[in-house]
Amino acid sequence: MTPAPESAADAQPVTDAPLIYFSSASGYTARFVGKLDTAAGKIPLHTSEPTLLAQRPYVLLLPTYGGTAEQPGAAARGAVPKQVIKFLNNEHNRSLIRGVIGAGNTNFGDTYCLAADIISVKCKVPVLYRFELMGTSEDVAKVNEGLEEFWTHQSQKPA
């Protein structure tokens, strides 16, 4: 018997975009990314879907979920979306991350953009920028400028 061909729905999506992002069902992060002047790959919304595979170095942009700390001063659990954890648990994807941008809500106090801070520490990459909710036009301009400068600097580093 011949195995059934893999359906398009089961194929692993790939991207060679310099920006990879996750957006929850609210779509705030996706709306922000849509205003940027750069190609972007999207991590699937559901963990049951095949995860995205990065093909080149990238900056990760993600929101913080409202994680809670079990003790005062402790890191919040649940701040990093499970879909992002799945994406970064792929060793190839993790090896290509070069920076992180956080989206958050200042109403959450100490956990504002905490997911970006957690990824920064675990993956040993810098937090490049933080913005609130869908961001402002000033945030969009700063991220566009910052990404251009970041990739120019990265291309000048010795291999």
Secondary structure, 3 states (H helix, E strand, C coil): CCCCCCCCCCCCCEECCCEEECCCCCCHHHHHHHCCCCCEEECCCCCCCCCCEECCCEEEEEECCCCECCCCCCCCECCCCHHHHHHHCCHHHHHHEEEEEEEECHHHHHHCCHHHHHHHHHHCCCEEEEEECCCCHHHHHHHHHHHHHHHHHHHCCCC
